[in-house]
Amino acid sequence: MTAGTTAPSSAARARILDTATRLFYARGLRAVGVDTIIAESGVAKATFYKHFPAKDDLIAAYLDRVDTAWTGQLHAAAEAAGPAPADQLVGLFDALGSACRRDGYRGCGFINAAAETTPGSVAHDRTVAHKQKVLDWLRDLAADAGAPRPERLARSLALLVDGALANGALDADPEAVEVARDTAARLVEQAVSA
């Protein structure tokens, strides 16, 4: 089984992934060993390896889970802003407020993973794919909003998102998210009125 495949779902697999998600996010990918995950999830070593033949398989499953959750939050916040793409580009920043205020917040799980891995690793590749997917979505929204240079607007907004997520981990000041949202609103307004 490779890093991109998964075994059939089971209660044990869910326990392992829940434990890994909690530990990887709180402590980092390198700091958490397989033995710790096995002990804290309460599964046998054979059960662990049945579901995740290598630590990279578990890391991939963890990052896939983070991708699904975070992308869902971004899309939900954008959609809550209304049907206009320009409003959605600003509204997606509302997802940052709830993310940065939650207990145990340590920043973007993908940025954290990339910081402790090397290019070509499972975690790094998953991070690049996630960030590209978000950037593509932002570019499509920017194009739909009528921005003449949607790639540039998308890149600017992606940098704001990542910066606000990082800042939230440093000082947890909710004003950082408000500033990012206000800056996004100005960027979007300038881009679509150009």
Secondary structure, DSSP 8 states (H G I E B T S, - for coil): --TT------HHHHHHHHHHHHHHHHH-TTT--HHHHHHHHT--HHHHHHH-SSHHHHHHHHHHHHHHHHHHHHHHHHHHT-S-HHHHHHHTTHHHHHHHHSTT--S-HHHHHHHTS-TTSHHHHHHHHHHHHHHHHHHHHHHHHT-SSHHHHHHHHHHHHHHHHHHHHHH--HHHHHHHHHHHHHHHHHHHH-
